[in-house]
Amino acid sequence: MMKFSDSVERLSMVVAWGISSSIAVLVPMIFFLGSYQYLRGVLEARTELRSREISHIIEDSPLMWRFEEIRLSELLGRGLTEDRSEAIDIVAPDGEVIAQNRGITGGLQTRYYHQIYDAGQVVAQIRVSYSLRPLLLRTLLVALGSLVLAFLVFFMLRTLPLRAVNESAKVLKESEKRYRSLFESMKEGLAIHRLSPGESAPFPTMQVLDVNPNCLAILQLDRQAVLGRDSFAIFGPGFLEHCSEFQRVEAREGFATFDLTLPGRDRLYAVQVFSPAKGQIATLFEDITDRREAENERLNLERQLLHTQKLESLGILSGGIAHDFNNLLAAMQSYLNLVQMKVDPQSPAFQYLESMERVVHRATDLTRQMLAYSGKSRFVIKQHSLNQVIEDMNDLLKVTIPKKILLNLDLAPLLPPFEADAAQIQQLILNLLTNASDAIGDQEGVIRITTRSLRLGVGDLAKDFQGQALEAGAFVALEVSDTGCGMSPEVQTRIFDPFFSTKSLGRGLGLSAIQGILRGHHAGLRIDSQQGQGTTFKVFFRASALAMEEKNQALAPARQRLEGTVLLVDDEMMITDSVSAMLESMGLKVLIAHDGRQAVKAFQQERAAIDLVLMDLTMPHLDGLEAARLIHRLDPRMPVILSSGYSEHDSIQEGTGEKAVGFLQKPYTLQALYEAMRGSLERPSP
């Protein structure tokens, strides 16, 4: 700012001096020359007039004109200036003064001569002299006035630029004050650097010129420790990675942005780079840690929502497939049991029938996995000891994994019981064990199954179980850890997708079934995995508040012939054919209906003869629940057993469903059907 004001002041002095000098010199000179030319013009005009008048006198008296002194004197006296600074003489060719009128003496004079002719001959000469003293006096006065004017002009020209300089300096000072206030108070950290090309190093050098307080707070340093220091040393190696961007911005080619983590800090900063002046770089630091965490949380929630929607869609698909497949298995199971009744147990064919039944049971297990994945499975929930569930399948666990892998059980004693379907929990453990074995592969490794009890608070659930429907309280934990290859974050996001597998021959259904089992048991899951360091699956079951119940082994009663009439309702022809044959083998009479409307109509017509209704839940026109409700309106005492390809449906717990005396999940065996029929027919009427 001082250099700018000095330059303006120096320039204003030169301009003022030049203009004032010009006024002081040129104005008197121009006045003098103009006045002198005007005076010469006047003298010439008056002399011309006088010469003409003298010529007339000569024409009148050519010989005596010289003696016309009075007339000549009057003629010469005309137009003389009042200050008597003019003198006129008429001089003959021989130098004789014929007439004169003198008003000046000595000093500077200007002269003018004019010839007088007679018949073409010069007879005399008029000589006019004029004193320059009055003109010089007037010129001197004009010069004095010009000098005063030049001084005024010089003063004005000096004063106005200085005022402008002062105003500019004031504006600059206010601007600097505003800039400094903004610089000091802005919430972002701002640092100004000097960028210089590297002389020997392949990258340029940067030196910190200035930093604002928030930048010092970010660096956790004082101003003396920062100013003049190497920028790359202050802001860390992450700064050095963007050298090319600094050079591009310094060349006034736009601006740059990048994310940076400062040395020793766990905060993330968005850095904006621009160039305020040639050779300078400004870096603006904005703390985006919280914003990035919020964005990540939002993305996680969106992924969880998308994952949930995908699971729901796939669950509907798998549930529908399982339902239809269970209808097929139900017919197969029925016909198989009927054949077993006709074949002698000692016959070689009976063994093949038993093998076929085992195949049906394995197919049934597969449909249960599909139902577990869909979340529509209603498990047989009982109190269990997690340790006992694992010990019951100890032999199965050992043969499931290769011999190169060591299986360790670390079961905590005195675990509280939990309520679950034991078969589903065993399926979950097997799937986790298979997944751990696949992660280890052909290498030697260790799989550890651990149980323990713990309490989870609200903070624990919010931190580790986002999106999972858990409530704070006591839990029983199952952990399956391996020393395998671990999983990348990308793989972890897809492990529960059906048919996704990292194995070339994998089917991708094991972990998908786990998801459904967990939802059905309202259990939580946490996965800890790093590539090259193994994986740990942690499953958390809600601990039961009741003590462990004692198990009483009851013997199955011997099969006896039953009496009564059963209304069998199912929309699948193969079900009605096979199940009616099973019912008739028990001694029962069977009436058949293929949908809910037919069932209600048949019940209205044969109500007196019907003793029991066995009805499918999913049928066209009128489903099993609506049909059962209408039947109970006609006869509230009529026992109704509901059946479905799904597990026990949640909706049968509402409305008419609560009046059902039993539920059979397809496929069911002849023995299960017999137990249901016998129990319902022997039940006393309300």
Legacy VTK file of the C-alpha trace (Angstrom):
# vtk DataFile Version 3.0
C-alpha trace
ASCII
DATASET POLYDATA
POINTS 686 float
0.000 0.000 0.000
2.914 2.395 0.737
4.505 1.754 -2.632
1.240 2.443 -4.380
0.710 5.792 -2.540
4.321 6.886 -3.155
3.987 6.209 -6.851
0.726 8.105 -7.074
2.196 11.050 -5.122
5.303 11.174 -7.312
3.231 11.045 -10.488
0.849 13.721 -9.254
3.813 16.044 -8.453
5.261 15.666 -11.946
1.911 16.308 -13.596
1.159 19.296 -11.335
4.612 20.792 -11.930
4.307 20.389 -15.698
0.863 21.946 -15.932
1.630 24.851 -13.576
4.941 25.562 -15.356
3.158 25.623 -18.675
0.591 28.071 -17.345
3.264 30.336 -15.807
5.316 30.508 -19.042
2.948 30.056 -21.919
0.164 32.425 -20.814
2.402 35.591 -20.612
4.161 34.577 -23.808
0.931 34.048 -25.668
-0.420 37.307 -24.276
2.698 39.219 -25.359
2.772 37.745 -28.863
-0.916 38.245 -29.351
-0.809 41.822 -28.138
2.265 42.580 -30.242
0.634 41.244 -33.401
-2.493 43.177 -32.635
-0.427 46.343 -32.122
1.382 45.875 -35.435
-1.941 45.422 -37.165
-3.319 48.600 -35.694
-0.147 50.537 -36.662
-0.278 49.239 -40.201
-3.938 50.154 -40.576
-3.518 53.638 -39.203
-0.351 54.221 -41.215
-2.132 53.118 -44.380
-4.946 55.580 -43.702
-2.503 58.397 -43.022
-0.502 57.645 -46.169
-3.673 57.852 -48.242
-4.649 61.206 -46.732
-1.126 62.563 -47.325
-1.376 61.303 -50.917
-4.580 63.390 -51.344
-2.776 66.453 -49.985
0.050 65.866 -52.465
-2.432 65.538 -55.329
-4.023 68.832 -54.346
-0.728 70.788 -54.156
2.131 68.734 -55.554
4.651 71.535 -55.059
3.427 73.045 -51.827
2.299 70.021 -49.822
5.449 70.094 -47.722
4.368 73.431 -46.329
0.971 72.213 -45.173
2.309 71.882 -41.640
-0.973 72.458 -39.914
-2.805 69.922 -41.982
0.033 67.442 -41.671
0.292 67.912 -37.913
-3.453 67.354 -37.504
-3.212 64.327 -39.701
-0.378 62.870 -37.710
-2.132 63.535 -34.420
-5.196 61.501 -35.257
-5.536 58.203 -33.357
-2.544 58.681 -31.066
-2.733 56.643 -27.894
-3.525 58.429 -24.670
-0.415 57.163 -22.998
1.646 58.978 -25.632
3.622 55.889 -26.407
3.411 56.449 -30.178
5.539 58.740 -32.409
4.974 59.531 -36.138
7.410 61.214 -38.515
7.202 62.205 -42.216
10.686 62.070 -43.631
11.847 63.134 -47.085
14.100 60.876 -49.139
17.086 62.995 -48.182
16.363 62.477 -44.488
14.713 65.805 -43.839
11.877 65.649 -41.333
8.901 67.239 -42.970
6.472 66.821 -40.047
6.306 64.906 -36.801
4.289 64.132 -33.730
6.395 62.549 -31.006
5.025 61.144 -27.774
7.714 58.672 -26.664
11.272 58.921 -25.624
13.890 56.167 -25.410
13.261 52.568 -24.286
12.192 49.587 -26.313
10.305 50.532 -29.423
8.820 48.917 -32.475
8.907 50.737 -35.835
6.908 50.595 -38.981
7.667 52.296 -42.317
5.360 53.180 -45.232
6.329 54.833 -48.529
4.456 57.873 -49.982
4.380 58.051 -53.745
3.740 60.890 -56.206
3.383 59.909 -59.853
5.049 56.646 -59.061
7.992 58.279 -57.340
8.771 58.015 -53.622
8.487 61.551 -52.276
8.412 60.790 -48.557
8.213 58.051 -45.922
5.957 57.749 -42.889
7.828 56.266 -39.931
5.788 55.064 -36.969
7.436 54.181 -33.643
5.661 52.595 -30.728
7.011 52.062 -27.214
6.786 48.508 -25.928
6.879 49.595 -22.304
3.070 49.520 -21.777
2.886 46.112 -23.435
5.694 44.800 -21.270
3.996 46.163 -18.166
0.741 44.486 -19.118
2.625 41.279 -19.937
4.277 41.452 -16.546
0.896 41.760 -14.893
-0.381 38.826 -16.922
2.702 36.826 -15.937
2.052 37.558 -12.283
-1.568 36.441 -12.710
-0.419 33.338 -14.571
2.010 32.567 -11.799
-0.777 32.808 -9.245
-2.986 30.642 -11.453
-0.173 28.142 -11.928
0.283 27.935 -8.169
-3.437 27.330 -7.686
-3.423 24.671 -10.379
-0.334 23.061 -8.862
-1.991 23.020 -5.434
-5.224 21.539 -6.789
-3.456 18.884 -8.814
-1.360 17.955 -5.802
-4.263 17.980 -3.376
-6.794 15.952 -5.380
-4.533 12.941 -6.080
-3.363 12.898 -2.482
-6.959 12.883 -1.371
-7.618 10.033 -3.777
-4.565 8.255 -2.433
-5.770 8.767 1.128
-9.227 7.535 0.227
-7.729 4.532 -1.568
-5.528 3.863 1.425
-8.552 4.121 3.680
-10.535 1.771 1.451
-7.611 -0.641 1.364
-7.284 -0.452 5.109
-10.986 -1.141 5.608
-10.830 -3.955 3.062
-7.833 -5.455 4.836
-9.663 -5.121 8.136
-12.700 -6.936 6.729
-10.490 -9.593 5.189
-8.600 -10.050 8.432
-11.867 -10.258 10.403
-13.188 -12.871 7.975
-9.835 -14.651 7.988
-9.764 -14.795 11.783
-13.426 -15.711 12.385
-14.234 -18.232 9.629
-15.050 -21.678 10.984
-12.977 -23.442 8.325
-9.214 -23.625 8.590
-7.406 -21.477 6.015
-3.707 -21.593 5.204
-1.772 -19.482 2.666
1.341 -21.024 1.113
4.129 -19.806 -1.141
4.687 -22.279 -3.978
8.164 -22.343 -5.502
9.495 -24.683 -8.207
11.926 -27.255 -6.871
15.509 -26.641 -7.854
16.810 -30.177 -7.346
13.783 -32.145 -6.111
11.211 -33.406 -8.641
8.402 -31.630 -6.788
7.980 -27.977 -5.791
8.480 -26.538 -2.339
5.691 -24.966 -0.287
6.110 -22.611 2.636
3.394 -21.530 5.058
2.814 -17.754 4.832
-0.221 -17.351 7.071
-2.860 -19.429 8.892
-6.073 -18.496 10.650
-6.884 -19.539 14.259
-9.108 -22.443 13.239
-6.322 -23.869 11.101
-4.021 -23.653 14.125
-6.703 -25.450 16.175
-6.877 -28.179 13.539
-3.092 -28.577 13.569
-2.951 -28.186 17.380
0.092 -25.914 16.968
0.858 -22.254 17.701
1.550 -19.646 15.022
5.306 -19.537 15.603
5.568 -23.279 14.982
3.783 -22.982 11.632
4.752 -19.714 9.901
7.638 -20.094 7.487
7.729 -23.890 7.866
7.562 -26.480 5.081
3.897 -27.058 4.248
4.444 -30.718 3.409
6.046 -31.303 6.815
3.206 -29.513 8.638
0.254 -31.066 6.791
1.695 -34.541 6.274
2.460 -36.861 3.355
-1.138 -36.696 2.144
-0.419 -33.105 1.157
2.553 -34.141 -0.927
0.439 -36.494 -3.006
-1.392 -33.512 -4.530
1.663 -31.564 -5.775
0.500 -31.697 -9.370
-2.868 -30.232 -8.395
-1.161 -27.390 -6.511
0.938 -26.561 -9.587
-2.102 -26.644 -11.852
-4.089 -24.341 -9.558
-1.124 -21.959 -9.157
-1.044 -21.654 -12.960
-4.600 -20.291 -12.659
-6.188 -23.386 -14.147
-9.284 -23.647 -11.967
-9.324 -25.107 -8.468
-8.950 -28.518 -6.828
-10.583 -30.506 -4.018
-9.511 -33.617 -2.162
-9.951 -35.354 1.193
-7.146 -35.369 3.740
-6.397 -36.928 7.108
-3.796 -34.956 9.063
-0.978 -36.755 10.876
-2.008 -37.932 14.332
-5.650 -36.952 13.822
-8.646 -39.231 13.296
-10.697 -36.511 11.611
-11.370 -36.273 7.885
-11.107 -32.901 6.138
-12.290 -31.755 2.714
-9.556 -29.498 1.274
-10.361 -26.849 -1.347
-7.376 -25.362 -3.195
-7.281 -22.024 -5.058
-4.688 -19.397 -5.940
-5.183 -15.880 -4.484
-2.058 -14.478 -6.224
0.767 -15.530 -8.480
3.062 -17.906 -6.665
0.592 -18.434 -3.794
-1.740 -21.303 -2.887
-4.641 -21.150 -0.425
-5.979 -24.331 1.199
-9.360 -24.339 2.947
-9.945 -27.172 5.458
-13.517 -28.258 6.333
-14.131 -30.999 8.888
-16.442 -33.501 7.169
-16.023 -36.386 9.620
-19.531 -36.155 11.072
-21.077 -35.534 7.670
-19.270 -38.496 6.131
-20.320 -40.720 9.052
-23.915 -39.564 8.608
-23.693 -40.287 4.885
-22.239 -43.726 5.576
-24.977 -44.404 8.122
-27.600 -43.317 5.612
-26.043 -45.547 2.958
-25.981 -48.428 5.430
-29.647 -47.887 6.221
-30.450 -47.735 2.522
-28.488 -50.948 1.929
-30.265 -52.605 4.862
-33.629 -51.489 3.517
-32.722 -52.723 0.045
-31.463 -55.969 1.533
-34.665 -56.374 3.545
-36.826 -55.717 0.508
-34.798 -58.185 -1.509
-35.120 -60.788 1.230
-38.859 -60.198 1.404
-39.192 -60.671 -2.364
-37.064 -63.790 -2.353
-38.860 -64.979 0.780
-42.216 -64.771 -0.988
-40.779 -66.702 -3.914
-39.122 -69.385 -1.781
-42.165 -69.677 0.485
-44.443 -70.256 -2.510
-42.092 -72.876 -3.946
-41.815 -74.612 -0.560
-45.603 -74.649 -0.174
-46.196 -76.251 -3.567
-43.313 -78.663 -3.071
-44.691 -79.684 0.310
-47.994 -80.565 -1.350
-46.111 -82.907 -3.667
-44.192 -84.399 -0.767
-47.426 -84.826 1.196
-48.910 -86.978 -1.563
-45.663 -88.931 -1.851
-45.527 -89.457 1.920
-49.161 -90.586 2.010
-48.840 -93.098 -0.803
-45.537 -94.298 0.638
-47.097 -94.964 4.045
-50.012 -96.752 2.393
-47.617 -98.978 0.510
-45.689 -99.680 3.704
-48.937 -100.870 5.290
-49.422 -103.373 2.472
-45.854 -104.691 2.378
-44.496 -107.250 4.836
-41.721 -105.653 6.959
-39.622 -108.781 6.235
-39.855 -108.222 2.507
-36.744 -106.869 0.686
-38.992 -104.205 -0.858
-39.723 -102.756 2.577
-36.099 -101.597 2.892
-36.415 -99.701 -0.373
-39.585 -98.072 0.918
-37.785 -96.961 4.042
-34.949 -95.508 1.910
-37.529 -93.695 -0.160
-39.087 -92.288 3.005
-35.683 -91.006 4.107
-35.361 -89.249 0.750
-38.761 -87.663 1.329
-37.619 -86.516 4.762
-34.474 -84.973 3.268
-36.634 -83.183 0.711
-38.813 -82.047 3.589
-35.743 -80.647 5.348
-34.914 -78.690 2.187
-38.382 -77.149 2.050
-38.075 -76.281 5.746
-34.865 -74.401 4.921
-36.717 -72.529 2.215
-39.524 -71.728 4.631
-36.963 -70.656 7.220
-35.437 -68.299 4.686
-38.844 -66.869 3.776
-39.562 -66.194 7.471
-42.895 -68.027 7.214
-41.777 -71.004 9.223
-43.486 -71.318 12.599
-41.003 -73.440 14.538
-41.798 -75.933 17.270
-40.554 -73.741 20.082
-39.467 -75.408 23.328
-36.998 -74.738 26.084
-33.532 -76.031 25.292
-30.020 -75.901 26.631
-27.688 -74.590 23.935
-24.898 -76.806 25.219
-27.159 -79.871 25.043
-28.227 -79.046 21.477
-24.552 -78.939 20.450
-23.634 -82.104 22.349
-26.513 -84.030 20.774
-25.009 -83.385 17.347
-21.370 -83.885 18.378
-20.856 -86.952 16.173
-22.480 -85.209 13.224
-20.238 -82.178 13.670
-17.087 -84.282 13.595
-17.943 -85.984 10.320
-19.031 -82.707 8.720
-15.559 -81.157 8.625
-12.373 -82.522 6.977
-9.776 -84.339 9.079
-7.207 -81.546 8.581
-9.412 -79.174 10.553
-9.458 -79.339 14.349
-12.822 -78.774 16.041
-12.716 -77.241 19.528
-15.772 -76.906 21.767
-15.661 -74.238 24.444
-19.046 -74.552 26.160
-19.668 -72.345 29.178
-21.305 -74.232 32.100
-24.630 -73.311 33.699
-26.024 -71.506 30.677
-29.606 -70.253 31.057
-32.108 -72.048 28.786
-33.509 -70.444 25.644
-36.634 -71.103 23.644
-36.045 -72.434 20.139
-36.689 -75.165 17.608
-33.825 -77.588 18.238
-33.815 -78.940 14.677
-33.523 -75.432 13.247
-30.735 -74.508 15.669
-28.858 -77.649 14.691
-29.355 -76.717 11.029
-27.970 -73.257 11.779
-24.893 -74.726 13.488
-24.277 -77.121 10.605
-24.507 -74.318 8.056
-22.085 -72.148 10.037
-19.731 -75.081 10.456
-19.830 -75.853 6.726
-19.179 -72.217 5.897
-16.187 -72.141 8.284
-14.817 -75.360 6.801
-15.091 -73.942 3.280
-13.263 -70.780 4.389
-10.283 -72.875 5.593
-10.321 -75.035 2.458
-7.664 -77.681 1.987
-5.321 -76.106 4.538
-4.961 -77.067 8.165
-6.995 -74.942 10.523
-9.119 -74.694 13.626
-12.843 -74.194 14.083
-14.012 -73.189 17.545
-17.598 -73.371 18.797
-18.096 -71.252 21.890
-21.119 -70.631 24.100
-21.536 -68.011 26.787
-24.174 -65.897 28.482
-24.190 -62.085 28.598
-26.366 -59.021 28.876
-26.774 -56.508 26.064
-27.768 -52.939 26.829
-29.439 -50.349 24.622
-26.058 -48.896 23.659
-24.744 -52.317 22.617
-27.784 -52.944 20.439
-27.549 -49.508 18.793
-23.848 -49.996 18.081
-23.640 -53.601 16.866
-27.181 -54.631 15.890
-28.600 -51.821 13.769
-31.693 -52.894 11.847
-32.165 -56.043 13.988
-35.265 -56.400 16.152
-33.616 -57.026 19.524
-34.477 -55.767 22.978
-32.004 -55.198 25.788
-31.682 -58.028 28.301
-30.029 -61.433 28.930
-28.811 -63.471 25.964
-27.195 -66.822 25.216
-24.437 -66.457 22.632
-23.204 -69.001 20.082
-19.886 -68.206 18.379
-18.432 -70.129 15.445
-14.938 -68.905 14.551
-12.428 -70.169 12.004
-8.836 -69.512 10.955
-9.769 -69.315 7.288
-9.283 -66.706 4.592
-11.732 -64.163 6.009
-14.082 -61.974 3.977
-13.779 -58.605 2.279
-16.442 -55.952 2.986
-17.901 -56.558 -0.489
-18.351 -60.280 0.210
-19.871 -59.580 3.641
-22.636 -57.512 2.046
-23.675 -60.477 -0.130
-23.171 -63.588 2.013
-26.893 -63.868 2.801
-27.965 -63.516 -0.838
-29.485 -66.764 -2.128
-27.306 -68.588 -4.668
-24.320 -66.342 -3.928
-21.207 -68.363 -3.185
-17.453 -67.826 -3.388
-17.040 -71.553 -4.138
-17.099 -72.788 -7.719
-19.483 -75.629 -6.784
-21.385 -73.804 -4.025
-25.159 -73.518 -4.074
-25.342 -70.419 -1.881
-28.302 -71.548 0.245
-26.696 -72.306 3.644
-26.289 -68.761 4.970
-29.564 -67.687 3.325
-31.382 -70.271 5.449
-29.575 -68.941 8.533
-31.129 -65.525 7.914
-34.633 -66.982 8.030
-33.880 -69.073 11.151
-32.582 -65.986 12.941
-35.663 -63.976 12.053
-37.937 -66.804 13.151
-36.200 -66.964 16.568
-35.850 -63.164 16.923
-32.115 -63.713 17.306
-29.281 -61.283 16.577
-26.173 -61.757 14.467
-22.789 -60.049 14.348
-19.946 -60.916 11.977
-16.290 -60.114 12.641
-14.082 -60.841 9.645
-10.888 -59.592 8.064
-9.170 -60.922 5.004
-6.418 -63.336 5.971
-7.440 -63.379 9.661
-10.506 -65.603 9.743
-14.182 -65.040 10.514
-16.364 -65.233 13.613
-20.167 -65.563 13.465
-21.824 -64.555 16.736
-25.477 -65.507 17.214
-27.420 -64.106 20.182
-30.575 -65.875 21.458
-32.849 -64.326 24.056
-32.408 -66.217 27.345
-35.563 -67.701 28.846
-36.803 -66.276 32.113
-38.181 -69.697 33.182
-36.202 -72.575 34.635
-35.478 -75.608 32.477
-38.473 -77.916 32.250
-38.117 -81.640 32.965
-38.650 -83.869 29.931
-41.100 -86.727 30.333
-40.869 -89.478 27.790
-44.351 -90.652 26.877
-44.941 -93.866 24.944
-46.937 -93.611 21.741
-50.256 -95.445 22.021
-50.845 -98.479 19.836
-52.693 -97.740 16.611
-56.415 -98.697 16.789
-59.211 -98.404 14.264
-61.147 -95.167 14.453
-64.788 -94.475 13.836
-66.340 -91.377 12.361
-66.695 -89.243 9.247
-64.078 -86.697 8.161
-64.684 -83.770 5.764
-61.369 -83.494 3.836
-60.908 -80.115 2.131
-57.961 -79.425 -0.233
-57.649 -77.891 -3.705
-54.977 -80.404 -4.751
-56.444 -83.605 -6.184
-53.377 -85.673 -5.312
-53.690 -84.596 -1.674
-57.356 -85.533 -1.401
-56.711 -88.898 -3.103
-53.735 -89.878 -0.949
-54.991 -88.514 2.391
-58.484 -89.985 1.920
-56.843 -93.386 1.398
-54.886 -92.896 4.643
-58.029 -91.906 6.536
-59.969 -94.876 5.176
-57.135 -97.191 6.261
-57.800 -95.968 9.804
-61.489 -96.981 9.531
-62.832 -93.475 8.907
-65.369 -92.385 6.297
-64.278 -89.465 4.075
-66.226 -86.647 2.381
-64.169 -84.555 -0.060
-64.375 -80.840 -0.998
-61.895 -78.976 -3.242
-62.297 -75.384 -1.957
-63.810 -73.425 0.909
-67.194 -72.884 -0.731
-67.657 -76.581 -1.431
-66.623 -77.347 2.146
-69.260 -75.011 3.658
-71.931 -76.344 1.293
-71.031 -79.975 2.052
-71.072 -79.238 5.792
-74.528 -77.658 5.528
-75.824 -80.782 3.753
-74.070 -83.457 5.851
-73.631 -81.687 9.183
-75.245 -84.486 11.183
-72.881 -87.093 9.764
-69.581 -85.147 9.926
-67.425 -85.659 13.034
-64.229 -83.811 12.018
-62.995 -81.338 9.405
-59.427 -81.561 7.998
-58.932 -78.419 5.884
-56.090 -76.854 3.918
-55.366 -73.161 4.593
-54.544 -71.939 1.075
-57.397 -72.472 -1.406
-59.156 -70.483 -4.132
-62.538 -68.778 -3.729
-62.586 -69.155 0.061
-59.466 -69.936 2.127
-59.321 -72.337 5.031
-59.687 -69.695 7.770
-62.821 -68.160 6.252
-64.349 -71.571 5.628
-63.560 -72.689 9.198
-65.153 -69.503 10.540
-68.381 -70.169 8.601
-68.416 -73.811 9.731
-68.050 -72.740 13.362
-70.970 -70.356 12.914
-73.049 -73.314 11.837
-71.697 -75.621 14.562
-69.343 -74.103 17.171
-68.587 -77.621 18.547
-67.218 -79.001 15.272
-63.480 -79.830 15.615
-61.378 -78.398 12.739
-57.794 -79.388 12.004
-55.943 -76.975 9.715
-53.154 -78.013 7.355
-50.718 -76.169 5.109
-47.569 -76.531 3.066
-46.262 -73.676 5.223
-45.421 -74.131 8.869
-48.074 -73.114 11.349
-49.210 -69.780 9.995
-49.297 -66.704 12.207
-52.788 -65.850 11.054
-54.363 -68.987 12.564
-53.696 -67.432 15.967
-56.297 -64.787 15.137
-60.039 -65.053 14.783
-61.397 -68.482 14.001
-57.930 -69.952 13.942
-57.790 -69.991 17.715
-60.709 -72.479 17.707
-58.789 -74.988 15.571
-58.034 -78.170 17.519
-54.806 -78.926 15.661
-52.420 -78.141 12.840
-50.639 -80.504 10.435
-47.767 -79.285 8.339
-47.388 -80.963 4.990
-45.941 -83.453 4.386
-47.102 -85.427 7.407
-46.763 -89.130 8.099
-49.501 -91.664 8.599
-48.650 -91.781 12.286
-48.913 -87.984 12.652
-52.267 -88.011 10.868
-53.504 -90.852 13.084
-52.501 -89.018 16.275
-54.300 -85.879 15.113
-57.452 -87.761 14.170
-57.526 -89.824 17.352
-56.938 -86.843 19.592
-59.662 -84.773 17.944
-62.283 -87.520 17.763
-61.768 -88.537 21.400
-61.965 -84.921 22.605
-65.160 -84.375 24.609
-67.718 -81.965 23.168
-67.738 -78.484 24.771
LINES 1 687
686 0 1 2 3 4 5 6 7 8 9 10 11 12 13 14 15 16 17 18 19 20 21 22 23 24 25 26 27 28 29 30 31 32 33 34 35 36 37 38 39 40 41 42 43 44 45 46 47 48 49 50 51 52 53 54 55 56 57 58 59 60 61 62 63 64 65 66 67 68 69 70 71 72 73 74 75 76 77 78 79 80 81 82 83 84 85 86 87 88 89 90 91 92 93 94 95 96 97 98 99 100 101 102 103 104 105 106 107 108 109 110 111 112 113 114 115 116 117 118 119 120 121 122 123 124 125 126 127 128 129 130 131 132 133 134 135 136 137 138 139 140 141 142 143 144 145 146 147 148 149 150 151 152 153 154 155 156 157 158 159 160 161 162 163 164 165 166 167 168 169 170 171 172 173 174 175 176 177 178 179 180 181 182 183 184 185 186 187 188 189 190 191 192 193 194 195 196 197 198 199 200 201 202 203 204 205 206 207 208 209 210 211 212 213 214 215 216 217 218 219 220 221 222 223 224 225 226 227 228 229 230 231 232 233 234 235 236 237 238 239 240 241 242 243 244 245 246 247 248 249 250 251 252 253 254 255 256 257 258 259 260 261 262 263 264 265 266 267 268 269 270 271 272 273 274 275 276 277 278 279 280 281 282 283 284 285 286 287 288 289 290 291 292 293 294 295 296 297 298 299 300 301 302 303 304 305 306 307 308 309 310 311 312 313 314 315 316 317 318 319 320 321 322 323 324 325 326 327 328 329 330 331 332 333 334 335 336 337 338 339 340 341 342 343 344 345 346 347 348 349 350 351 352 353 354 355 356 357 358 359 360 361 362 363 364 365 366 367 368 369 370 371 372 373 374 375 376 377 378 379 380 381 382 383 384 385 386 387 388 389 390 391 392 393 394 395 396 397 398 399 400 401 402 403 404 405 406 407 408 409 410 411 412 413 414 415 416 417 418 419 420 421 422 423 424 425 426 427 428 429 430 431 432 433 434 435 436 437 438 439 440 441 442 443 444 445 446 447 448 449 450 451 452 453 454 455 456 457 458 459 460 461 462 463 464 465 466 467 468 469 470 471 472 473 474 475 476 477 478 479 480 481 482 483 484 485 486 487 488 489 490 491 492 493 494 495 496 497 498 499 500 501 502 503 504 505 506 507 508 509 510 511 512 513 514 515 516 517 518 519 520 521 522 523 524 525 526 527 528 529 530 531 532 533 534 535 536 537 538 539 540 541 542 543 544 545 546 547 548 549 550 551 552 553 554 555 556 557 558 559 560 561 562 563 564 565 566 567 568 569 570 571 572 573 574 575 576 577 578 579 580 581 582 583 584 585 586 587 588 589 590 591 592 593 594 595 596 597 598 599 600 601 602 603 604 605 606 607 608 609 610 611 612 613 614 615 616 617 618 619 620 621 622 623 624 625 626 627 628 629 630 631 632 633 634 635 636 637 638 639 640 641 642 643 644 645 646 647 648 649 650 651 652 653 654 655 656 657 658 659 660 661 662 663 664 665 666 667 668 669 670 671 672 673 674 675 676 677 678 679 680 681 682 683 684 685
